Amino acid sequence: MTLSPYIARIRAQIGNDLLLVPTVAGLVQRRDAVLLVQHGDAGQWVIPGGMVEPDERPRDALVREMREETSLDVEPLRVLDVLGGPEFTWTYANGHEVAFVMSLFECDARGEPVPDGIETTAVRWAGPNDWRELQRPHWMDLVMPTLWPSE
């Protein structure tokens, strides 16, 4: 995980204490599959996305994060859900505690996904049955039914 200068300044004041962080994630579909990325820090599979920086619009953050993590140019089409709560808390290996409030967008994408080799080490398309077999954070179990409600 790359620490933004904004978060670094806050962490210098609060240490590892819980920090509420606004985030975005993008659902990109092809046929009956959704794009997932494998994070380099924990090796878990997630929907691509990341933190909204100060003075950044969530849609702009999504476009930036998708380009950084997957090399895709995306167009956010609509907000599918806004998620948060105890299931969206996480403690990084360095001890930093965070609670995410995630705006989940449906996206149209151009190009082929490629991991950046730093934040993301792999990309893959996962269908309604095979995503459950992947190593993933517990919050993915709340996000994926947004795409496949019958699952």
C-alpha positions, -999 to +999 in steps of 0.1 A: +000+000+000+013+034-009+007+060+018-006+093+005+010+125+019-024+134+034-027+101+053+009+102+063+003+136+080-027+122+099-009+091+109+020+112+123-006+126+147-028+096+155-004+067+151-022+034+144-056+046+157-087+039+136-091+063+107-122+067+086-113+067+049-136+074+019-129+050-009-142+040-044-143+007-062-152-001-098-172-031-111-161-038-146-179-067-163-173-088-193-199-114-202-206-131-168-175-121-150-161-092-131-126-078-130-106-085-098-071-075-088-047-092-065-032-067-040+005-069-035+005-063+002-018-091+014-022-112-018-060-109-016-083-105-045-105-074-046-125-052-068-101-025-080-103+009-063-088+031-036-089+062-015-105+095-024-079+122-019-087+156-004-105+179-029-109+150-053-144+140-067-152+103-061-157+098-099-123+113-106-107+092-078-122+061-094-108+069-129-074+076-113-073+044-092-085+022-121-058+036-143-031+032-116-041-004-106-052-019-139-041+005-167-078+007-178-095+039-188-129+037-173-161+057-174-181+055-142-217+048-153-236+049-120-233+043-082-244+008-074-241+011-036-224+029-007-210+004+018-194+007+053-196-005+088-177-031+109-172-054+079-152-027+062-126-023+089-090-034+083-057-035+100-027-033+077+005-052+085+021-020+098-007-018+124-026+011+108-064+006+115-088+019+089-126+019+084-136+023+048-168+039+034-169+026-002-188+041-031-192+012-056-195+023-092-205+003-123-179+011-150-174+009-187-138+001-195-115+005-225-084-016-230-070-047-214-063-048-177-026-050-167-015-050-130+009-022-120+033-047-103+033-027-071-002-022-056-016-050-078+003-081-088-023-099-109-057-093-126-083-118-135-120-122-145-141-140-120-176-154-125-205-158-100-192-192-089-154-190-089-148-157-070-157-175-037-126-198-041-102-168-041-084-155-011-103-123-003-111-099+025-144-105+042-160-073+028-160-088-007-188-112+005-209-080+009-199-063-024-202-092-048-240-098-042-245-063-056-234-078-090-251-112-086-280-107-062-292-143-066-260-158-053 
